[in-house]
Amino acid sequence: MTILVTGATGTVGHHVVQQLTKRGADVRALVRDPAKANLPVEAAVVQGDLLDVDALRSAFSGVSTLFLLNAVVPDEFTQALIALNVAREAGVERIVYLSVIHSDLYVNVPHFAGKFGVERMIEQMGLGATILRPAYFMNNDITVKDAVLGHGVYPMPIGDKGLAMIDARDIGEIAAIELLRREQAAGPLPLDRINLVGPDTLTGAAAAAIWSEVLGCPIAYGGDDTAQFEQGLRQFMPSWMAFDMRLMSERFLIEGMLPEAGDVARLTTLLGRPLRSYRDFVAEIAASA
């Protein structure tokens, strides 16, 4: 049968498609513009989006398993609910949903609250799903490379509680493993939640120290000014999104993004290898600079 991947060209989605095709799965990728998809040739690419019900109905034809990932957009919650309802209409009973860690704690952060609402729908409608709850993507820090290399400052206001940063490549591989586990099961499996975390829980100062060690020069932590962070983001994203990111960063300072006992061990077992470290990630960025 076929696994449908939404968000297939994004930071995580393209890794999911690559990992599934690498494992010989029958993959269908839902994309807005097939000409720009740049996905493995083994994947069948279909055009559509999560608000186009007719395109979704067509995309779900013959699908047995769904990977649901939708971007941070104003109507993210609506998109997810439409996709899940169309999936249920099509008889899809095997789902992996990409949520976010601490969606139940970051209650005032729009894209966290939306994902928590989707989790509740999945649970209350009795859909067989794995809910993946990733912590901070270390890949986000590609965007701060110029500040680090050019100004000697690590500018992300992540505070001193700690974030269990995870590499998007690990997220994609874990998602593929879970999709295939559900796809290959004799019947629908019960609801499961998995926190996706990295091997280290890093503060702002600790992240800056890793950059310092890898680069061989002092890198300072830029501090916890979330208002300044919002203003910087507004230079290249809509104001609503910049404000959403500011609210998230404020929760970093209060709660952090901390793993639960056993999370790292569970993921290491799933992957059959250690999780990628932030130090290795920084080293890759430095080598490509």
C-alpha contacts under 8 A as a table, 3 or more apart, distances in Angstrom:
res1	aa1	res2	aa2	distance
1	M	26	D	6.66
1	M	62	G	7.01
1	M	63	V	6.37
1	M	64	S	5.80
1	M	183	E	7.94
2	T	25	A	7.55
2	T	26	D	4.98
2	T	27	V	5.74
2	T	28	R	6.77
2	T	62	G	6.57
2	T	63	V	4.69
2	T	64	S	5.59
2	T	65	T	6.61
3	I	25	A	7.51
3	I	26	D	6.21
3	I	27	V	4.98
3	I	28	R	6.05
3	I	63	V	5.91
3	I	64	S	6.16
3	I	65	T	4.74
3	I	66	L	5.74
3	I	67	F	7.35
3	I	179	L	7.78
3	I	183	E	7.79
4	L	27	V	6.08
4	L	28	R	4.76
4	L	29	A	5.86
4	L	30	L	7.15
4	L	59	A	7.69
4	L	60	F	7.25
4	L	63	V	6.41
4	L	64	S	7.99
4	L	65	T	6.32
4	L	66	L	4.95
4	L	67	F	6.11
5	V	8	A	5.68
5	V	13	G	7.21
5	V	16	V	7.80
5	V	17	V	7.13
5	V	27	V	7.27
5	V	28	R	6.19
5	V	29	A	4.90
5	V	30	L	6.15
5	V	66	L	6.22
5	V	67	F	4.81
5	V	68	L	6.59
5	V	69	L	7.78
6	T	13	G	7.15
6	T	29	A	6.22
6	T	30	L	5.11
6	T	31	V	7.16
6	T	66	L	7.96
6	T	67	F	6.18
6	T	68	L	5.51
6	T	69	L	5.58
6	T	70	N	7.04
7	G	10	G	5.72
7	G	12	V	7.97
7	G	13	G	5.34
7	G	14	H	7.94
7	G	30	L	6.93
7	G	31	V	6.93
7	G	68	L	7.47
7	G	69	L	5.30
7	G	70	N	5.76
7	G	71	A	7.15
8	A	12	V	7.70
8	A	13	G	4.12
8	A	14	H	5.07
8	A	16	V	7.53
8	A	17	V	6.71
8	A	29	A	5.67
8	A	30	L	6.32
8	A	31	V	6.44
9	T	12	V	7.88
9	T	13	G	5.58
9	T	14	H	4.87
9	T	31	V	7.05
9	T	37	A	6.08
9	T	38	N	7.68
9	T	39	L	7.43
10	G	13	G	5.03
10	G	14	H	5.84
11	T	14	H	6.56
11	T	15	H	7.43
11	T	168	A	6.73
12	V	15	H	5.42
12	V	16	V	6.44
12	V	168	A	5.56
12	V	169	R	7.03
12	V	171	I	6.75
12	V	172	G	5.52
13	G	16	V	4.99
13	G	17	V	6.35
13	G	69	L	7.40
13	G	172	G	6.79
14	H	17	V	5.09
14	H	18	Q	6.15
14	H	39	L	6.89
14	H	172	G	7.78
15	H	18	Q	5.00
15	H	19	Q	6.03
15	H	168	A	7.70
15	H	169	R	6.09
15	H	172	G	4.80
15	H	173	E	6.95
16	V	19	Q	5.21
16	V	20	L	6.10
16	V	172	G	4.38
16	V	173	E	6.21
16	V	175	A	6.41
16	V	176	A	5.57
17	V	20	L	5.18
17	V	21	T	6.11
17	V	27	V	7.06
17	V	29	A	7.52
17	V	39	L	7.46
17	V	40	P	7.55
17	V	43	A	7.30
17	V	176	A	7.82
18	Q	21	T	5.32
18	Q	22	K	5.98
18	Q	39	L	7.56
18	Q	40	P	6.51
19	Q	22	K	5.03
19	Q	23	R	6.33
19	Q	172	G	7.04
19	Q	173	E	5.86
19	Q	176	A	6.00
20	L	23	R	5.13
20	L	24	G	6.46
20	L	25	A	5.36
20	L	26	D	7.87
20	L	27	V	7.01
20	L	176	A	5.58
20	L	180	L	7.96
21	T	24	G	4.96
21	T	25	A	5.32
21	T	26	D	7.13
21	T	27	V	6.76
21	T	40	P	7.37
21	T	42	E	6.32
21	T	43	A	6.79
22	K	25	A	7.60
25	A	180	L	7.89
26	D	43	A	7.19
27	V	42	E	7.56
27	V	43	A	5.06
27	V	44	A	6.20
28	R	43	A	5.67
28	R	44	A	4.63
28	R	45	V	5.80
28	R	46	V	7.02
28	R	59	A	7.97
29	A	43	A	6.62
29	A	44	A	6.09
29	A	45	V	4.82
29	A	46	V	6.05
30	L	45	V	6.21
30	L	46	V	5.11
30	L	47	Q	5.82
30	L	48	G	6.13
30	L	49	D	7.06
30	L	59	A	7.26
31	V	34	P	6.10
31	V	37	A	6.91
31	V	45	V	6.97
31	V	46	V	6.23
31	V	47	Q	5.12
31	V	48	G	5.83
31	V	49	D	6.71
32	R	47	Q	5.41
32	R	48	G	5.28
32	R	49	D	5.98
33	D	36	K	5.65
33	D	37	A	6.48
33	D	47	Q	6.34
34	P	37	A	5.00
34	P	45	V	6.39
34	P	46	V	6.93
34	P	47	Q	6.20
35	A	38	N	7.72
37	A	45	V	7.90
39	L	43	A	6.93
40	P	43	A	5.70
41	V	44	A	7.53
46	V	59	A	6.74
47	Q	55	A	7.30
48	G	52	D	6.42
48	G	55	A	5.29
48	G	56	L	6.77
49	D	52	D	5.51
49	D	55	A	7.18
49	D	56	L	7.18
50	L	53	V	7.16
50	L	56	L	6.80
50	L	79	Q	5.19
50	L	80	A	7.28
50	L	82	I	7.01
50	L	83	A	6.06
51	L	79	Q	5.78
51	L	82	I	7.08
52	D	55	A	5.38
52	D	56	L	6.17
53	V	56	L	4.96
53	V	57	R	6.08
53	V	82	I	7.64
53	V	86	V	7.53
54	D	57	R	5.15
54	D	58	S	6.33
55	A	58	S	5.13
55	A	59	A	6.06
56	L	59	A	4.90
56	L	60	F	6.05
56	L	83	A	7.29
56	L	86	V	7.07
57	R	60	F	5.25
57	R	61	S	6.56
57	R	86	V	6.53
57	R	90	A	7.41
58	S	61	S	5.41
59	A	63	V	7.81
60	F	63	V	5.14
60	F	86	V	7.94
60	F	87	A	6.74
60	F	90	A	6.50
61	S	90	A	7.11
63	V	66	L	7.52
63	V	92	V	6.82
64	S	91	G	7.78
64	S	92	V	5.32
64	S	93	E	7.10
64	S	94	R	6.66
64	S	183	E	7.06
65	T	92	V	6.13
65	T	93	E	6.92
65	T	94	R	4.72
65	T	95	I	5.65
65	T	96	V	8.00
65	T	179	L	7.07
65	T	182	R	7.54
65	T	183	E	6.05
66	L	87	A	7.80
66	L	92	V	7.33
66	L	94	R	6.37
66	L	95	I	4.75
66	L	96	V	6.23
66	L	179	L	7.75
67	F	95	I	5.99
67	F	96	V	4.88
67	F	97	Y	5.96
67	F	98	L	7.76
67	F	179	L	7.22
68	L	80	A	7.58
68	L	83	A	7.92
68	L	95	I	7.34
68	L	96	V	6.25
68	L	97	Y	4.82
68	L	98	L	6.31
69	L	97	Y	6.38
69	L	98	L	5.42
69	L	99	S	7.95
70	N	76	E	6.54
70	N	79	Q	7.41
70	N	80	A	6.92
71	A	76	E	6.70
72	V	76	E	6.16
72	V	111	H	6.28
72	V	241	M	7.98
73	V	76	E	5.17
73	V	241	M	7.90
75	D	78	T	5.34
75	D	79	Q	6.23
76	E	79	Q	5.13
76	E	80	A	6.29
76	E	111	H	7.55
76	E	114	G	7.01
77	F	80	A	5.28
77	F	81	L	6.32
77	F	114	G	5.19
77	F	115	K	6.95
77	F	117	G	7.48
77	F	118	V	6.87
78	T	81	L	5.22
78	T	82	I	6.13
79	Q	82	I	5.30
79	Q	83	A	6.20
80	A	83	A	5.14
80	A	84	L	6.17
80	A	118	V	6.83
81	L	84	L	5.15
81	L	85	N	6.08
81	L	118	V	6.83
81	L	121	M	7.90
82	I	85	N	5.17
82	I	86	V	6.10
83	A	86	V	5.21
83	A	87	A	6.03
84	L	87	A	4.93
84	L	88	R	6.14
85	N	88	R	5.08
85	N	89	E	6.13
86	V	89	E	4.91
86	V	90	A	6.17
87	A	90	A	5.04
87	A	91	G	6.35
87	A	92	V	5.23
87	A	93	E	7.92
88	R	91	G	5.00
88	R	92	V	5.42
88	R	93	E	6.94
89	E	92	V	7.58
92	V	95	I	7.66
93	E	127	L	6.36
93	E	128	G	5.74
93	E	129	A	7.87
93	E	188	P	6.19
94	R	127	L	7.64
94	R	128	G	5.51
94	R	129	A	5.94
94	R	179	L	7.95
94	R	182	R	5.99
94	R	183	E	6.77
94	R	188	P	6.10
94	R	189	L	7.55
95	I	127	L	7.65
95	I	128	G	6.25
95	I	129	A	4.46
95	I	130	T	6.38
95	I	179	L	7.32
95	I	182	R	7.66
96	V	129	A	5.36
96	V	130	T	4.72
96	V	131	I	5.92
96	V	132	L	7.15
96	V	175	A	7.21
96	V	178	E	7.16
96	V	179	L	6.29
97	Y	129	A	7.05
97	Y	130	T	6.30
97	Y	131	I	4.94
97	Y	132	L	6.05
98	L	131	I	6.17
98	L	132	L	4.98
98	L	133	R	6.42
98	L	134	P	7.64
99	S	103	S	7.68
99	S	112	F	7.95
99	S	115	K	5.50
99	S	116	F	7.44
99	S	119	E	7.59
99	S	131	I	6.43
99	S	132	L	5.70
99	S	133	R	4.96
99	S	134	P	6.95
100	V	103	S	5.78
100	V	112	F	6.68
100	V	115	K	7.02
100	V	132	L	7.06
100	V	133	R	4.08
100	V	134	P	4.93
100	V	135	A	6.39
101	I	133	R	4.35
101	I	134	P	5.21
101	I	135	A	5.29
101	I	195	N	6.28
101	I	196	L	7.53
101	I	257	M	7.28
102	H	105	L	5.04
102	H	106	Y	6.19
102	H	112	F	7.92
102	H	133	R	7.76
102	H	257	M	7.25
103	S	106	Y	5.50
103	S	107	V	6.80
103	S	112	F	4.92
103	S	113	A	6.16
103	S	115	K	6.72
103	S	116	F	5.29
104	D	107	V	6.01
104	D	112	F	7.82
104	D	113	A	7.35
104	D	116	F	6.28
106	Y	109	V	5.65
106	Y	112	F	6.23
106	Y	113	A	7.04
106	Y	248	M	7.30
106	Y	251	R	6.46
107	V	110	P	7.77
107	V	112	F	6.83
107	V	113	A	5.43
108	N	112	F	7.84
108	N	113	A	6.72
108	N	247	L	7.40
109	V	112	F	5.40
109	V	113	A	5.99
109	V	244	D	6.07
109	V	247	L	5.67
109	V	248	M	5.82
110	P	113	A	5.18
110	P	114	G	6.09
110	P	244	D	6.22
111	H	114	G	5.08
111	H	115	K	6.27
111	H	244	D	7.36
112	F	115	K	5.21
112	F	116	F	6.23
113	A	116	F	5.05
113	A	117	G	6.26
114	G	117	G	5.10
114	G	118	V	6.44
115	K	118	V	5.01
115	K	119	E	6.25
116	F	119	E	4.98
116	F	120	R	6.31
117	G	120	R	5.09
117	G	121	M	6.36
118	V	121	M	5.03
118	V	122	I	6.23
119	E	122	I	5.13
119	E	123	E	6.23
119	E	131	I	7.34
120	R	123	E	5.10
120	R	124	Q	5.94
121	M	124	Q	5.18
121	M	125	M	5.83
122	I	125	M	5.47
122	I	126	G	6.24
122	I	127	L	5.32
122	I	128	G	7.84
122	I	129	A	7.37
123	E	126	G	5.25
123	E	127	L	6.38
123	E	191	L	7.34
124	Q	127	L	7.84
127	L	191	L	7.37
128	G	188	P	5.91
128	G	189	L	5.72
128	G	190	P	5.39
128	G	191	L	5.31
129	A	189	L	7.33
129	A	190	P	6.84
129	A	191	L	4.96
129	A	192	D	6.43
130	T	178	E	7.28
130	T	191	L	5.82
130	T	192	D	4.71
130	T	193	R	5.65
130	T	194	I	7.33
131	I	191	L	7.69
131	I	192	D	6.14
131	I	193	R	4.65
131	I	194	I	6.30
132	L	175	A	7.65
132	L	193	R	5.93
132	L	194	I	5.04
132	L	195	N	6.15
132	L	196	L	6.65
133	R	193	R	7.19
133	R	194	I	5.95
133	R	195	N	4.67
133	R	196	L	5.57
134	P	137	F	7.61
134	P	166	I	7.39
134	P	171	I	7.44
134	P	195	N	5.82
134	P	196	L	4.19
134	P	197	V	6.15
135	A	163	L	7.19
135	A	164	A	6.08
135	A	165	M	5.96
135	A	166	I	6.49
135	A	195	N	7.53
135	A	196	L	6.07
135	A	197	V	5.56
135	A	257	M	6.26
136	Y	140	N	7.86
136	Y	163	L	6.60
136	Y	164	A	6.72
136	Y	165	M	4.88
136	Y	166	I	6.30
136	Y	197	V	7.99
136	Y	257	M	7.46
137	F	140	N	5.60
137	F	141	D	7.98
137	F	165	M	5.70
137	F	166	I	5.22
137	F	167	D	5.83
137	F	168	A	6.19
138	M	141	D	5.70
138	M	142	I	7.99
138	M	165	M	5.31
138	M	166	I	5.56
138	M	167	D	5.43
138	M	168	A	7.41
138	M	278	Y	6.78
138	M	281	F	7.59
139	N	142	I	5.65
139	N	167	D	6.27
139	N	168	A	6.53
140	N	143	T	6.08
140	N	144	V	7.96
141	D	144	V	5.22
141	D	145	K	6.84
142	I	145	K	5.45
142	I	285	I	7.40
143	T	146	D	7.40
144	V	147	A	5.30
144	V	148	V	6.26
144	V	154	Y	7.04
144	V	155	P	6.89
144	V	156	M	7.66
145	K	148	V	5.15
145	K	149	L	5.98
145	K	285	I	7.75
146	D	149	L	5.20
146	D	150	G	5.37
146	D	151	H	7.52
147	A	150	G	5.28
147	A	151	H	5.17
147	A	152	G	6.60
147	A	153	V	5.90
147	A	154	Y	6.77
147	A	155	P	7.08
148	V	151	H	5.62
148	V	152	G	4.69
148	V	153	V	4.80
148	V	154	Y	5.39
148	V	155	P	7.71
148	V	211	W	7.93
148	V	219	I	6.87
149	L	152	G	5.79
149	L	153	V	7.85
152	G	218	P	6.77
152	G	219	I	4.68
152	G	220	A	6.27
153	V	208	A	7.55
153	V	219	I	5.27
153	V	220	A	4.79
153	V	221	Y	5.81
153	V	222	G	5.79
154	Y	204	G	7.75
154	Y	207	A	7.61
154	Y	208	A	5.58
154	Y	219	I	6.60
154	Y	220	A	6.06
154	Y	221	Y	4.98
154	Y	222	G	5.64
155	P	221	Y	6.39
155	P	222	G	4.65
155	P	223	G	7.13
156	M	204	G	7.28
156	M	222	G	7.06
156	M	223	G	7.80
156	M	229	F	7.58
157	P	204	G	6.81
157	P	222	G	7.08
157	P	223	G	5.80
157	P	224	D	4.59
157	P	225	D	6.52
157	P	226	T	6.45
157	P	229	F	7.28
157	P	249	S	6.39
157	P	253	L	7.90
158	I	162	G	7.34
158	I	163	L	7.41
158	I	203	T	6.47
158	I	204	G	5.31
158	I	224	D	6.90
158	I	249	S	6.29
158	I	252	F	5.59
158	I	253	L	6.23
158	I	256	G	7.70
159	G	162	G	6.89
159	G	203	T	5.84
159	G	204	G	5.35
159	G	205	A	7.97
159	G	223	G	7.32
159	G	224	D	6.01
159	G	252	F	6.41
159	G	253	L	4.82
159	G	256	G	7.62
160	D	203	T	4.72
160	D	204	G	6.21
160	D	205	A	7.44
160	D	253	L	6.76
160	D	256	G	7.74
161	K	203	T	6.23
161	K	252	F	7.22
161	K	253	L	6.43
161	K	254	I	7.26
161	K	255	E	6.55
161	K	256	G	4.80
161	K	257	M	7.71
162	G	201	T	5.23
162	G	202	L	4.69
162	G	203	T	4.37
162	G	204	G	7.61
162	G	252	F	7.74
162	G	256	G	5.15
162	G	257	M	6.22
162	G	258	L	6.61
163	L	201	T	4.98
163	L	202	L	5.17
163	L	203	T	6.45
163	L	252	F	7.59
163	L	256	G	5.63
163	L	257	M	4.48
163	L	258	L	5.98
164	A	197	V	5.21
164	A	198	G	5.17
164	A	199	P	7.07
164	A	200	D	5.73
164	A	201	T	4.14
164	A	202	L	6.35
164	A	257	M	5.92
164	A	258	L	5.87
164	A	259	P	6.44
165	M	197	V	5.99
165	M	198	G	4.95
165	M	199	P	7.81
165	M	200	D	7.02
165	M	201	T	6.69
165	M	202	L	7.29
165	M	278	Y	7.11
166	I	170	D	7.12
166	I	171	I	7.45
166	I	196	L	7.03
166	I	197	V	5.16
166	I	198	G	4.20
166	I	199	P	7.77
166	I	275	L	7.93
166	I	276	R	7.33
166	I	277	S	7.65
166	I	278	Y	7.70
167	D	170	D	5.42
167	D	171	I	6.65
167	D	198	G	7.17
167	D	276	R	6.35
167	D	277	S	7.71
167	D	278	Y	7.82
167	D	281	F	7.80
168	A	171	I	4.89
168	A	172	G	6.15
169	R	172	G	5.13
169	R	173	E	6.27
170	D	173	E	5.14
170	D	174	I	6.09
170	D	275	L	6.93
170	D	276	R	7.20
171	I	174	I	5.24
171	I	175	A	6.04
171	I	196	L	6.98
172	G	175	A	5.12
172	G	176	A	6.23
173	E	176	A	5.10
173	E	177	I	6.24
173	E	271	L	7.56
174	I	177	I	5.07
174	I	178	E	6.22
174	I	267	L	7.79
174	I	270	L	7.07
174	I	271	L	6.75
175	A	178	E	5.14
175	A	179	L	6.07
176	A	179	L	5.02
176	A	180	L	6.17
177	I	180	L	5.30
177	I	181	R	6.14
177	I	270	L	7.72
178	E	181	R	4.94
178	E	182	R	6.27
179	L	182	R	5.31
179	L	183	E	5.94
180	L	183	E	4.76
180	L	184	Q	5.80
181	R	184	Q	5.46
181	R	185	A	6.13
182	R	185	A	5.24
182	R	188	P	6.94
182	R	189	L	6.59
185	A	188	P	6.92
185	A	189	L	7.35
194	I	263	D	7.87
195	N	259	P	7.26
195	N	260	E	7.91
195	N	263	D	6.42
196	L	263	D	7.42
196	L	267	L	7.38
197	V	259	P	6.44
197	V	263	D	7.09
197	V	264	V	6.70
198	G	201	T	7.29
198	G	264	V	6.98
198	G	275	L	6.16
198	G	276	R	6.95
198	G	277	S	6.68
198	G	278	Y	7.97
199	P	264	V	6.20
199	P	274	P	7.95
199	P	275	L	6.01
199	P	276	R	7.27
199	P	277	S	6.21
200	D	277	S	7.05
200	D	278	Y	7.60
201	T	258	L	6.96
201	T	259	P	7.99
202	L	205	A	7.95
202	L	206	A	5.60
202	L	207	A	6.04
203	T	206	A	5.02
203	T	207	A	6.16
204	G	207	A	5.21
204	G	208	A	6.25
204	G	221	Y	6.01
204	G	223	G	7.60
205	A	208	A	5.11
205	A	209	A	6.15
205	A	220	A	7.53
205	A	221	Y	5.43
206	A	209	A	4.96
206	A	210	I	6.34
207	A	210	I	5.20
207	A	211	W	6.49
207	A	221	Y	7.94
208	A	211	W	5.14
208	A	212	S	6.22
208	A	219	I	5.62
208	A	220	A	5.86
208	A	221	Y	5.46
209	A	212	S	4.90
209	A	213	E	6.20
209	A	218	P	7.89
209	A	219	I	6.76
209	A	220	A	7.74
210	I	213	E	5.13
210	I	214	V	6.13
210	I	279	R	6.20
210	I	282	V	7.71
211	W	214	V	5.23
211	W	215	L	5.91
211	W	219	I	6.41
211	W	279	R	7.83
211	W	282	V	6.63
212	S	215	L	5.33
212	S	216	G	5.57
212	S	217	C	5.19
212	S	218	P	4.93
212	S	219	I	5.01
213	E	216	G	5.15
213	E	217	C	7.04
213	E	218	P	7.96
214	V	279	R	7.59
214	V	282	V	7.19
214	V	283	A	6.17
214	V	286	A	7.57
215	L	286	A	6.98
224	D	253	L	7.64
225	D	228	Q	5.54
225	D	229	F	6.39
226	T	229	F	4.77
226	T	230	E	6.19
226	T	246	R	5.72
226	T	249	S	6.60
226	T	250	E	6.61
227	A	230	E	5.15
227	A	231	Q	6.41
227	A	246	R	7.03
228	Q	231	Q	5.09
228	Q	232	G	6.23
229	F	232	G	5.19
229	F	233	L	6.32
229	F	246	R	6.73
230	E	233	L	5.14
230	E	234	R	6.29
230	E	242	A	5.29
230	E	243	F	6.03
230	E	245	M	7.14
230	E	246	R	5.42
231	Q	234	R	5.19
231	Q	235	Q	7.12
231	Q	242	A	7.55
232	G	235	Q	5.74
233	L	236	F	5.86
233	L	237	M	6.06
233	L	242	A	5.40
234	R	237	M	5.17
234	R	238	P	6.11
234	R	239	S	5.63
234	R	242	A	5.65
237	M	241	M	6.50
237	M	242	A	6.38
238	P	241	M	5.40
238	P	242	A	6.31
239	S	242	A	5.06
239	S	243	F	6.11
240	W	243	F	5.18
240	W	244	D	6.18
241	M	244	D	4.89
241	M	245	M	6.20
242	A	245	M	5.09
242	A	246	R	6.21
243	F	246	R	4.92
243	F	247	L	6.22
244	D	247	L	5.18
244	D	248	M	6.32
245	M	248	M	4.98
245	M	249	S	6.18
246	R	249	S	5.05
246	R	250	E	6.23
247	L	250	E	5.12
247	L	251	R	6.54
248	M	251	R	5.19
248	M	252	F	6.42
249	S	252	F	4.83
249	S	253	L	6.57
250	E	253	L	5.22
250	E	254	I	6.58
251	R	254	I	4.92
251	R	255	E	5.68
251	R	256	G	6.65
252	F	255	E	5.55
252	F	256	G	4.21
252	F	257	M	6.64
253	L	256	G	5.93
255	E	258	L	7.94
259	P	263	D	6.25
259	P	264	V	7.82
260	E	263	D	5.67
261	A	264	V	7.91
262	G	265	A	5.26
262	G	266	R	6.03
263	D	266	R	5.21
263	D	267	L	6.32
264	V	267	L	5.27
264	V	268	T	6.07
264	V	275	L	7.94
265	A	268	T	5.09
265	A	269	T	6.19
266	R	269	T	5.21
266	R	270	L	6.26
267	L	270	L	4.92
267	L	271	L	6.13
267	L	275	L	7.54
268	T	271	L	5.25
268	T	272	G	5.74
268	T	273	R	5.53
268	T	274	P	5.35
268	T	275	L	6.27
269	T	272	G	5.01
269	T	273	R	7.07
271	L	274	P	7.47
271	L	275	L	7.89
276	R	280	D	6.86
276	R	281	F	7.48
277	S	280	D	5.31
277	S	281	F	6.41
278	Y	281	F	4.90
278	Y	282	V	6.13
279	R	282	V	5.16
279	R	283	A	6.14
280	D	283	A	4.98
280	D	284	E	6.29
281	F	284	E	5.19
281	F	285	I	6.50
282	V	285	I	5.10
282	V	286	A	6.13
283	A	286	A	5.04
283	A	287	A	6.06
284	E	287	A	5.13
284	E	288	S	6.32
285	I	288	S	5.26
285	I	289	A	6.22
286	A	289	A	5.20
